[in-house]
Amino acid sequence: MENQTPDIKDYLKIVKIRRKFLIIPFIVIALLSVILAVVLPSVYRSSATILIEEQEIPSELVKSTVTTFADQRIQIISQRIMSRSNLVDIIKKYDLYADDRKTETEEKILEKMRKSIKVETISADVIDPRSGAPTKATIAFSLAFDDESPALAQRVTNELTSLFLKENIKSRTQSAENAAMFLSEEARRLKDKIQQLQTTLAEFKEKNLHQLPEANQLNQQELTSLNNQLLSLDSQERSAQERRFYLEGQLAQIDPNALATNAVGNRVFDMKDRLKELQSQYPSLLARYSDNHPDVLKVKKEIESLQKEIGSNTDLNKLNAELTEKKAELAVLLKQYSEKHPDVVKLQRQVSSLQQAMVESRQSEYANSSLEPDNPAYITLKSQLEAANADLKSLAFTREQIKKKIEELRRNLMQAPLVEKDYMDLVQELNNTNQRYQEVSAREMEAQISQQLEVEKKGERFTLIDPPQEPLEPVSPNRIAILFLGFVLAIAGGFGSVALAEMMDSTIHSEKTIANILGVAPLATIPYLESQQENLALKRRRLLLLMGLSIAGIIAVTVFHFVIMPLDVFWYKLLRVTGTL
């Protein structure tokens, strides 16, 4: 059996049979593409080019406080420029999107405007001055705005360009000002902290004046001096104690009252002598007379009166006897032992105690007898004894003061390590704060210089090198491309419709189809013979179709004229698209 693969004639026959499926989609799609190419409004773009210039003064001399990169700063400024408030002001100022504002929300209008603003950076291959390696750097950027009106696009672009330049100056100036202000505030805070630390350190020194590290050597020297003074006091006290022992012994052996004489040189008896004389006469009187004899009673009364006047000396005699005994024992021990032996020291104390008791007894006796001592030797020794006692009291007071001072110095020396730690911490903190203050002050001066650099516009800046112009040609839509794509889609749609209709149709139109179904070719092919009625019906359908298409065309043109665009404007635009006008 011959190969039944369809050839070009078969395809042409299919297209001829189903030509209406080819023509109608082709006409519709082509007509829509023409209408779309003509109806779509022209969008004009006005753009400006802004150059990023480096600072005029070398960065080695004056460092800028603006640390962001150019492209990063461009993005930051773009976000600030395209904020709601700025865009709303521009829309109101130039009456943008007047028709859309009547039907759409403000958010959609703002989003539409943001899409119409284009910011693109321009990079170039440069050499990094720090590393010497090639790199890409942003040297400029373009700013554009799209709108249906070329004049309006130019004015809005000019407005956006001005905002960019002003915002860059404002941003850099504000950044430098904020840096200077921050460093100034930090310097003031550090200065206040330094003053506070100095006050704290002064109070700490005043509170721990004798425990500071620099006072340790003086404390050691003073402690050594006080110990030497204490040793000297020991020697002075021993000497004064020995002198007091001697004076007390001498004073105990001297009668406070001297022997008085009259004008002719005879002795004048005092009360004690008179008492002794009467006591010696009383036994002889009792031997000669009775107890009631006037002489006996007289002597007896006088004796009682004198005893009552001067008191008894029985205790004094006992003390004197005991003192004599202890002195004898002390003399014996001193021959065997030294003065520092415990037994010798003990006896010395007992002797001193007895001597003091005798002196106090005599003083009490004469105090009770209302007799004043008149013996010059007794008075002299008593004055010397009182001076010795006063010296001992003074030495004891001085010793107590020295011991207190020594204890205070030892306490200061013991507390010195702890005080030194706190003191060094304060000093270290003060030094660190001073160092930090000097660093911040230096940076503050650099920030002020950088601020002046920005104020005088000597730093990195944006320079407008290509101002926005009113565009002459639209950037969109591409009407030629729309027409070309429309015709391509029209052809593809037509042939696709034919192919789809052929696949959906199950009728047999050729002998090859029969041969494919039956496996054998037919003997003969009889063409379809139309009757007169079928021919008339076909002509009637064609007439109706033509009339329907005409009416639909008239209605479409009318609707297009009154709803979408006037026909004269459409014809003018069509001529511009085709290039005839």
LINUR-V713688 format. One record per residue. PSI is psi in degrees with one decimal (* if undefined). OMEGA is omega in radians with two decimals (* if undefined). Layout:
# LINUR-V713688
psi: {PSI PSI}
omega: {OMEGA OMEGA}
This chain:
# LINUR-V713688
psi: {139.8 154.0 126.3 22.1 133.6 140.8 -172.8 -32.0 -37.9 -42.9 -40.7 -35.3 -40.0 -40.9 -38.4 -41.3 -42.1 41.1 -28.3 -30.8 -19.5 -42.8 -45.4 -52.6 -35.8 -46.4 -43.7 -49.1 -41.4 -42.3 -41.5 -40.8 -37.4 -47.0 -42.4 -42.5 -31.3 -38.9 -37.1 129.8 148.5 136.5 124.6 143.9 123.4 128.6 155.4 148.1 127.2 125.6 139.9 106.5 141.4 163.2 147.5 -37.2 133.6 142.3 -20.2 -27.0 -45.7 118.5 136.9 147.3 -6.7 111.3 -5.1 154.5 162.3 -46.7 -35.8 -41.5 -34.2 -42.2 -40.1 -45.0 -36.8 -42.8 -37.9 -39.9 -40.4 30.2 164.2 -47.3 -44.2 -45.8 -39.0 -40.6 -42.2 -42.1 -44.0 -36.7 -41.0 7.5 52.2 147.8 49.2 -43.7 -40.4 -31.5 -19.6 -25.4 -26.1 161.9 164.6 -35.4 -42.5 -39.3 -44.2 -40.5 -37.9 -39.9 -39.5 -37.3 -24.8 -14.9 127.5 125.8 117.4 132.1 152.8 117.9 161.5 155.3 120.2 171.4 124.4 119.7 -20.9 -42.2 -18.6 5.1 147.9 142.1 170.6 137.5 144.7 116.5 -16.4 173.4 154.8 145.0 125.0 158.2 135.1 135.9 160.4 -23.6 122.9 -38.2 -40.7 -38.5 -40.5 -41.6 -41.9 -40.9 -40.5 -40.6 -44.8 -38.7 -44.1 -41.9 -39.4 -48.1 -42.8 -41.9 -34.4 -45.9 -44.8 -42.2 -46.0 -43.1 -43.8 -38.3 -44.1 -39.8 -41.8 -39.7 -45.2 -40.8 -42.2 -45.7 -35.7 -43.1 -39.9 -39.7 -41.4 -41.2 -42.1 -36.5 -42.9 -39.0 -38.0 -44.9 -39.5 -42.5 -38.2 -41.1 -43.8 -41.1 -40.0 -42.7 -37.7 -42.0 -42.3 -37.6 -35.2 47.4 -40.2 6.0 7.3 157.1 -38.5 -14.7 -5.7 -44.0 -42.5 -39.0 -40.7 -44.3 -42.1 -36.8 -40.9 -42.1 -41.0 -36.5 -39.1 -39.9 -35.7 -40.3 -39.9 -37.5 -36.9 -43.9 -44.6 -37.6 -38.4 -42.2 -43.4 -34.3 -42.9 -40.7 -38.5 -40.4 -44.8 -46.0 -36.9 -38.6 -42.9 -40.0 -31.9 -20.4 0.7 136.5 130.9 -23.9 129.3 159.7 118.0 147.5 157.6 -165.7 -28.2 0.9 1.7 151.1 139.7 118.4 140.2 -172.4 -36.5 -44.5 -40.3 -40.2 -40.3 -41.2 -43.8 -36.9 -30.2 -28.9 -28.7 -43.1 -38.1 -33.3 -39.0 -28.1 -29.9 -33.3 170.1 174.9 -23.4 5.7 141.1 -38.4 -39.8 -46.9 -37.3 -46.5 -40.3 -44.4 -39.6 -39.7 -45.2 -38.8 -44.2 -41.5 -40.8 -30.9 -46.4 -9.1 178.5 147.7 24.0 -45.2 -35.9 -38.3 -41.5 -45.1 -38.1 -39.3 -44.0 -38.2 -40.2 -40.1 -44.3 -36.2 -36.8 -44.6 -39.4 -38.5 -36.5 -43.9 -35.1 -24.4 -24.2 -36.4 170.3 176.8 -20.1 1.6 142.3 -39.3 -39.0 -44.6 -38.9 -44.8 -37.8 -41.4 -41.2 -43.0 -44.5 -39.1 -41.7 -42.4 -42.9 -38.2 -38.9 -41.4 -44.7 -35.2 -45.2 -44.4 -39.5 -38.8 -46.6 -24.4 -38.4 -29.0 -2.5 30.1 131.3 136.1 140.3 8.6 119.1 -39.3 -41.4 -44.1 -41.3 -47.0 -37.9 -39.9 -41.8 -38.5 -42.5 -37.8 -40.0 -42.1 -39.9 -39.9 -41.3 -41.9 -41.5 -42.7 -38.9 -42.9 -43.0 -40.6 -43.1 -42.7 -40.6 -39.9 -40.6 -42.2 -41.3 -43.7 -40.8 -43.0 -40.8 -39.6 -40.2 -41.7 -34.4 -36.5 -11.5 -43.4 -42.4 -43.0 -39.0 -39.6 -50.6 -38.2 -44.6 -35.1 -43.8 -43.1 -41.6 -42.4 -39.7 -42.3 -43.5 -42.0 -39.7 -43.3 -43.0 -39.3 -40.5 -41.5 -46.3 -37.5 -41.1 -42.0 -34.4 -40.6 -41.4 -40.0 -38.0 -39.3 -42.2 -37.5 -42.0 -33.0 -41.5 -36.9 -40.9 3.7 42.5 -5.6 -166.5 136.1 160.6 130.0 127.2 111.3 -21.1 94.4 157.5 135.9 159.3 120.7 145.8 -30.5 141.2 154.4 -18.5 154.6 164.6 93.3 -37.4 -43.1 -36.6 -43.8 -44.0 -48.2 -33.2 -44.0 -37.9 -43.8 -33.1 -46.5 -46.5 -38.5 -40.3 -52.4 -32.5 -38.9 -40.6 -45.9 -40.5 -42.4 -38.5 -39.4 -31.3 -19.5 128.8 6.0 159.9 128.2 -4.6 162.4 -25.3 -34.9 -42.3 -42.9 -39.0 -32.8 -48.6 -20.2 -7.2 150.7 147.2 157.3 -36.2 159.3 121.5 118.8 158.4 127.6 113.4 141.6 170.9 -36.4 -42.4 -36.7 -41.2 -41.4 -38.9 -42.1 -37.0 -42.7 -39.4 -39.1 -44.8 -40.7 -41.7 -40.8 -41.0 -41.2 -36.9 -46.1 -42.8 -36.5 -41.6 -43.3 -43.5 -41.4 -39.9 -47.5 -42.2 -41.1 -42.4 -22.0 -46.0 -59.0 138.8 147.6 -33.3 -38.3 -40.2 -43.2 -37.5 -44.3 -37.4 -39.5 -37.6 -38.0 -43.3 -12.2 7.8 -36.2 *}
omega: {-3.13 3.11 -3.09 -3.14 -3.12 3.09 -3.07 3.13 3.12 3.13 3.11 3.10 3.12 3.14 -3.14 -3.13 -3.06 -3.08 3.13 3.08 3.09 -3.00 -3.05 3.10 3.13 -3.11 -3.08 -3.09 3.12 3.13 3.12 3.14 3.10 3.13 -3.14 3.14 -3.12 -3.01 -3.08 -3.10 3.10 3.12 -3.12 -3.12 3.04 -3.06 3.08 3.13 -3.10 -3.12 3.09 -3.10 3.11 -3.14 -3.05 -3.13 -3.12 -3.11 3.09 -3.14 -3.13 3.12 3.12 3.10 3.09 -3.01 -3.10 3.09 -3.04 -3.11 3.08 3.12 3.10 3.13 3.13 3.13 3.13 3.13 3.12 -3.13 -3.07 3.03 -3.08 -3.06 -3.13 -3.11 3.11 3.11 3.14 3.14 3.14 -3.10 -3.07 3.09 -3.14 3.05 -3.08 -3.13 -3.12 -3.12 3.13 -3.03 -3.05 -3.14 -3.13 3.13 3.13 3.11 3.13 3.12 3.11 3.14 3.12 3.10 -3.14 -3.14 -3.11 3.07 -3.11 3.14 3.12 -3.08 3.12 3.09 -3.13 3.09 3.12 -3.10 -3.12 -3.10 -3.11 -3.12 3.10 -3.13 3.10 -3.14 3.10 -3.10 -3.13 3.05 -3.14 3.14 -3.07 3.08 -3.12 3.09 -3.14 3.12 -3.13 3.14 3.13 3.10 3.13 -3.11 3.13 3.10 3.10 3.11 3.13 3.11 3.11 3.11 3.12 -3.11 3.13 -3.12 3.10 3.11 3.14 -3.11 -3.13 3.12 -3.14 3.11 3.10 3.14 3.11 3.11 3.12 3.14 3.12 -3.14 3.09 3.11 3.12 3.10 3.10 3.13 3.12 3.11 3.08 3.13 3.10 3.11 3.11 3.13 3.09 3.09 3.11 3.14 3.11 3.09 3.11 3.10 -3.14 -3.12 -3.08 -3.02 -3.06 -3.13 3.13 -3.12 -3.11 3.13 -3.08 -3.12 3.10 3.11 3.11 3.13 3.13 3.11 3.09 3.12 3.14 3.07 3.09 3.09 3.13 3.08 3.10 3.10 3.09 3.14 3.13 -3.12 3.07 -3.14 3.12 3.12 3.11 3.12 3.12 3.09 -3.12 -3.10 3.12 3.10 3.12 -3.10 -3.14 -3.08 -3.08 3.09 -3.12 -3.09 3.14 3.09 -3.11 3.11 3.13 -3.04 -3.11 3.06 3.10 -3.09 3.07 -3.10 3.02 -3.05 -3.14 3.10 3.12 3.12 3.13 -3.13 3.14 3.11 3.08 3.13 -3.01 3.13 -3.13 3.08 3.10 3.13 -3.09 -3.07 3.11 -3.09 -3.10 -3.14 -3.11 3.14 3.13 -3.13 3.12 -3.12 -3.11 3.12 3.14 3.12 -3.13 3.13 3.13 3.11 3.12 -3.09 -3.04 3.12 -3.10 -3.14 -3.11 -3.13 -3.13 3.13 3.13 3.14 -3.14 3.13 -3.14 3.11 3.13 3.14 -3.12 3.10 3.11 3.11 3.13 3.12 3.13 -3.12 3.14 3.09 -3.10 -3.04 3.09 -3.10 -3.11 3.12 -3.08 -3.13 3.13 3.14 -3.14 -3.14 3.10 3.10 3.13 3.11 3.12 3.13 3.12 3.12 3.11 3.12 3.11 3.13 3.14 3.12 3.10 -3.14 3.12 -3.12 -3.12 3.05 3.12 -3.11 -3.13 3.09 3.11 3.08 3.11 3.11 -3.11 -3.14 3.12 -3.13 3.13 -3.14 3.13 3.10 3.11 3.12 3.11 3.08 3.12 3.09 3.11 3.10 3.14 3.09 3.11 3.11 3.12 3.11 3.12 3.12 -3.14 3.12 3.13 3.12 3.09 3.12 3.12 3.12 3.10 3.11 3.11 3.10 3.09 3.14 3.11 3.14 -3.06 -3.14 3.13 3.11 3.14 3.12 3.13 -3.14 3.14 3.08 3.12 -3.14 3.14 3.11 3.11 3.12 3.12 3.13 3.08 3.13 3.10 3.13 3.11 3.12 -3.12 3.11 3.10 3.12 3.09 3.11 3.09 3.13 3.10 3.08 3.11 3.09 3.10 3.09 3.13 -3.14 -3.14 3.08 3.08 -3.13 3.10 -3.02 3.06 -3.14 3.13 -3.12 3.12 -3.10 -3.12 3.12 3.09 -3.06 3.13 -3.12 3.10 3.10 3.10 -0.02 3.07 -2.97 3.11 3.13 3.12 3.12 -3.13 3.14 3.11 3.13 3.10 3.13 3.11 3.11 -3.13 3.12 3.13 -3.12 3.07 3.09 3.11 -3.12 3.14 3.12 3.11 3.14 -3.11 -3.09 -3.12 -3.13 -3.10 -3.09 -3.09 3.13 3.12 3.10 3.12 3.14 3.11 -3.10 -3.04 -3.11 3.11 -3.13 3.09 -3.13 -3.11 -3.14 -3.14 3.13 -3.13 -3.12 -3.13 3.05 -3.14 3.12 3.13 3.14 3.10 3.12 3.13 3.13 3.13 3.13 3.13 3.13 3.11 3.13 -3.13 3.11 3.11 3.13 3.14 3.13 3.13 3.11 3.14 3.13 -3.13 3.14 3.14 3.11 -3.14 -3.09 -3.05 -3.06 -2.99 -3.03 3.06 -3.05 -3.14 3.09 3.12 3.14 3.12 3.13 3.13 3.09 3.11 3.14 -3.11 3.11 3.13 -3.08 *}
